[in-house]
Amino acid sequence: MELGLEGKRFAVTGGTRGIGRAVVEGLLAEGASVAYCARTYEPVPGAVGTAVDVGDGAALATWVDATADAFSGLDGVVANVSALAIPETHENWHTSFDVDLMGTVNLVDAALPYLLEADSGSIVTISSVSGREIDFAAGPYGTMKAAIIHYTQGLAFKLAAQGVRANTVSPGNTYFPGGVWPSIEQSDPELFATALALNPTGRMATPQEVANAVVFLSSAAASFITGTNLLVDGALTRGVQL
């Protein structure tokens, strides 16, 4: 299948590791130009990286403008950053709001003028199965992830007539070095075993498996897909998505 991403221009938040890095690498492999940001800069060969705190709306907007200037526009954005603030503390509620939700909103707000000028702009937001079902992360993390799905669906409806698509990818538990699940595997093996047992595949996702969905939804091959929440969870969730 030809994805039609050759020469397209993308900005990805949280692009140094895990799902975000796999998205950057996946877009690059399809011939796209990619800029990414993360709180701490780490190189990703072939892409342009910048250290940005997505919780700082002004800094995020400055990065988007600089990226669009360097690329002479933008064709798509991927909002991937999460604070992973799971315990229910007041600080985590504020952090989840600022980073997970407003980091997504501010990215879209900054990029939208450029996406509207593109032939067919794309927005992909990263939510989670925790935004769709009640699980151990049902507090700040799950609540903000649910809000991201709702926000993205609204974008899809509002922007469809203007040629900009908006979709969400909701990963299940995703295992990669330096990620949250290896940490839980060491610190709370009982929780890790419980989470692993819930998935009928008997394993967790890889970042590349999630990134494949993001790259597809960002492409011309998904030109009539907008307003969807694509689960990449190995049948982890039990509810019927209507």
Sequence and secondary structure as in RCSB ss.txt:
>XXXX:A:sequence
MELGLEGKRFAVTGGTRGIGRAVVEGLLAEGASVAYCARTYEPVPGAVGTAVDVGDGAALATWVDATADAFSGLD
GVVANVSALAIPETHENWHTSFDVDLMGTVNLVDAALPYLLEADSGSIVTISSVSGREIDFAAGPYGTMKAAIIH
YTQGLAFKLAAQGVRANTVSPGNTYFPGGVWPSIEQSDPELFATALALNPTGRMATPQEVANAVVFLSSAAASFI
TGTNLLVDGALTRGVQL
>XXXX:A:secstr
     TT EEEEES SSHHHHHHHHHHHHTT EEEEEESS    TTSEEEE  TT HHHHHHHHHHHHHHHTS S
EEEE       S  HHHHHHHIIIIIHHHHHHHHHHHHHHHHSSSEEEEEE  GGGTS  TTTTHHHHHHHHHHH
HHHHHHHHHGGGTEEEEEEEE  B  TTSHHHHHHHH HHHHHHHHHHSTTSS B HHHHHHHHHHHTSGGGTT 
 S EEEESTT   S   
